[in-house]
């Protein structure tokens, strides 16, 4: 059985500044005071060409996440690299999660 996205990537992506993360299984209980993104995993899900992009505050943060996902065993890693075809300041790393979903971590200045 393959590890879930949450098992594979959530622990390494805990904020280094706060050391905090939020996990929830339902809408019950308290929610974080800052924006968050949640995944609901479906055992019958079939990956497709859709890509989810996460914006970060710096290219150094893209590099940091790239190192984390490589250590965590992400598949089909591309980058981190500049992508002038999108924007002259577009810098990103692309990868697949364990379910085959295409993800991206990106920083751009404008």
N, C-alpha and C positions, 0 to 999 in steps of 0.2 A: 504494500500500500504506500503510495507516495505521500510525502508530508504536505500539509496544507500550506497555503500562502502565509497564514498567520504564524504557523509553527516555524516556517522557514525564514521569514524576514522581520517579523514584528519585534522580537527581542533585540536584534542588532540595530534596529532603527530607533530605539529609544533615544530621546533628546539627550545629547551629551551635556547640555547646560543644566537641565533640570533633573535628568535621570528618571523622569516620570513618563508613564504611558497610561492610556485608558483603553480598557477592553470592556465590551458589553455584549450580552447575548439578546437583549430585547430593549424595548423602550421604557422598561421599568427602572426605577432607581434614579440616581443623580447622574447628570451629564457633565462633561468637562466644561470649564469656563471659556475655553478657546475653541476655535473651529477644529473639527476632526473629520476624518474620512473613515467609513466603516465598510467592511466586506461581509456579505452573507454568502457562504459557500453552498453550492448545490452539487450533490454527488453525481447528478446527471448532466452537469454542464459540459458543453463542447466548446473548446476555445475556437476563436475566429480571428478575423483581421482587425478587430477593434483594438485600439491602443489607449491606455489610460496614462496621462502625463501628470506628473507632480512637479510643481514649480518650487525651486529653492532659492535662497537669498544670494548665493555666490557660486562661481565656478569651482571654488575650493570645496563647497558642500557637494557638488556633483561628483568631484573626485573622491570625496570621503565615502559617499554612498556606493560608488563604483567598486571601491575596495571591499566594502561590506558585502555586497551582493556576490562578488567573486568568491570570497571566503565561504559564503553561505551556499555556494553551489548553483547559482543562477545559470540558466542555459541561454545560448545564443546572444551573448553579450556583444554589443557593438559600442565602441567608445570607451571612455568619454572622448568626444571629439566635437570640433566646430562644425556647424551645419549651415553654411552661408546660403544654401538653396532655400532655407526657411527664413533666415534673417541674419544679417552680418554679425550679430552678437549672440546667436543661438548656440549654446553649448550643452550637450546632453549625453547621457548614457541610456542605451536601449537594452532591454533584456526580457526573457520569458520567466514567469513565475512557474512553480512546479506543476500547475494545471495547464500550462501552455499559453496563458494569457500574456499579451505583449504589454510591457510597461515601459515608462520613460521617466527619467528624472532630468529636469531641464532648468537652466538659468539663462536669461537674456536680459540685456540692459534696456532695450526699448522695443 
